[in-house]
């Protein structure tokens, strides 16, 4: 049929709609929508119970036997079975009205992917380049040609796996150069006038090619020539060129015809390819002389380990093939999933999906994968300077395997495995990729139904953000406008473990928000607004927001979150906040610390949970150092003195240790120091060894901050009654060695009027 002139087959019958043709494929296939405006093959998206399908329909306006082409396409299907990077037609159906070519539907082809965010990095372009060459080499090694290779015939999955599709043995090999109708009809499906056909496929009137095509049109099923490997190499070169030029085609139809006649040259276009190795390779592939073009096998060999990383050849491509294998045994088992209910199996026993299995396999193999990344790091494109990765390498390809499967995972364990892998890969990724490619998936998982996944996500998110030092303009407000608004529901999460994870991460998120704010202000001060003046509305909004407005918004969000967590009913959540309380003090400033932090913290002293009280006194040192000696002596010191009588001895030991830290910081004036020491000496006789050690450390620290006269004339006389012998130095060790035996536990409990707890 490809040998007929364009006018012979051009449009469906006026009275017939495309969905009526689909009905001929049976009730299992349902029409969804039309795709494109091609006159040759009408393309639609259909739905089958096993998934979406793409159906190309050749409508017979007159009786045309299709049997030869049907046999050829079915033969190709069998030959290409299980071939990697190739997606042949899976069904070829002919009826009286039409012929149908059916294959798997994928939402994105190479042309779409080039213009889709996040835009392809250089290493991803090289990986796709390798797969195009590898897929075409696989085709040619099986004695199959393509005939119409172009970006729209290279499908790209979300994991960056390329599939060459829509083989065209039924399209003409040769096209008249003086009549664009055939080119437009058979090859310009997108109506962009881009040309990917080799120059030798165009012929002038009166040539041998014209005669051969005329003869073949008289005998249906006989092609007008043979698509040589050199022809497919040329098409692949044009496709790779467009990939590297962000969607700019190498040839238009007029440009191709002009080049054939020596009126123009593609050299200016080729010189725009940023990678010199790729540029040289494409130049070879698109040589005007067919004999100068290398075969696909030669291209793969000559660029191995140089332009194209050895990682692709020896590890990553074979590894991807194993991940793409059909997991039919599980599909068979899932058929009997209703037995779960009969056997009393619940949600936890749900069978893993294919994505679960892939993620778990990646987690198991992560040691080997990181070893390979380290080996091939120099070939991957990373430019490392002072531990800052400025260009992404091979890890970006592994990341795509994770992000393409994580949303389809069913099991929480698989999702947490994916989170762990992403955290490990961040070491190899640039800051921009962390924000653009990792962050969105972690944010989505903050709302996962599994508590463990939500907790793991916020931990990983905070950890990832800590290491970011380079922020692109579009990401400067990512904390206040994206991350925190999508995370603040965690402060009210019904699961305590999730609230603990959020509280533990809030300090890091606060520091990150402040750092990003300072980076944005630094950018503005260097004239960054001028850079943005002609860019997107998002950037314009960034410019209109002042530093003070951004700072105020960040303070409002953090204050709300910290206040909510500080007043959480769970002591464990409060302890998690206290672990980072110094960070919040530095963020809020002295006045807001008294208002927001201390007002909540003081209530913890009456809490029944002794671990919370202990955590309070552990964290109070940082707060006191920030608010200063005035607030310390007025508010904090009296409460700490009172806490020396706490019934829980671990709390008492912590209070004394905190006093020691405050003395070391020299925050007490002399009267308060003498008062503190006077209250502390008796604890040198306490039966609890930790309390005695803490007290000895406090006395030793105080002696270092006192004059010699004060030490031996005031401090030592009051210490001496607790010592069995004289000491020459007041170090912690010497004091402990010289102490009198402590009061027995029984005596102590009796005098305290209570029995010692059994614990």
Secondary structure, 3 states (H helix, E strand, C coil): CCCCCHHHCCCCCCCCCHHHHHHHHCCCCEEEEEECCCCCCEEEEEEECCEEEEEEEEECCCCCCCHHHHHHHHHHHHHCCCCCCEECCCEEEECCCEEEEEEECCCCEHHHHHCCCCCCCHHHHHHHHHHHHHHHHHHHHCCCCCCCCCHHHEEECCCCCEEEECCCCCCCCCEECCCHHHHHHHCCCCCCCECCCCHHHEECCCCHHHHHHHHHHHCCCCCCCCCCHHHHHHHHHHHHHHHHCCCCCCCEHHHHHHHHCCCCCCHHHHCCCCCHHHHHHHHHHCCCCHHHCCCHHHHHHHCECCCECHHHHHHHHHHHHHHHCCCHHHHHHHCCCCHHHHCCCCHHHCCCCHHHHHHHHHHHCHHHHHHHHHHCHHHCCCCEECCEECCCCCHHHHHHHHHHHHCCCCCHHHHHHHHHHHHHHHHHCCHHHHHHHHHHHHHHHCCCCCHHHHHHHHHHHHHHHHCCCCCCHHHCCHHHHHHHHHHHHHHHCCCHHHHHHHHHHHHHHHHHHHHHHHHHHHHHHCCHHHHHCCCCHHHHHHHHCCHHHHHHHHHHHHHHHHHHHHCCCCHHHHHHHHCCHHHHHHHHCHHHHHHHHHHHHHHHHHCCCHHHHHHHHHHHHHHHHHHCHHHHHHHHHHHHHHHCCCCCHHHHHHHHHHHHHHHHCCCCCHHHHHHHHHHHHHHHHCCCHHHHHHHHHHHHHHHHCCCHHHHHHHHHHHHHCCECCCCCCCCHHHHHHHECCCCCHHHHHHHHCCCCCCC
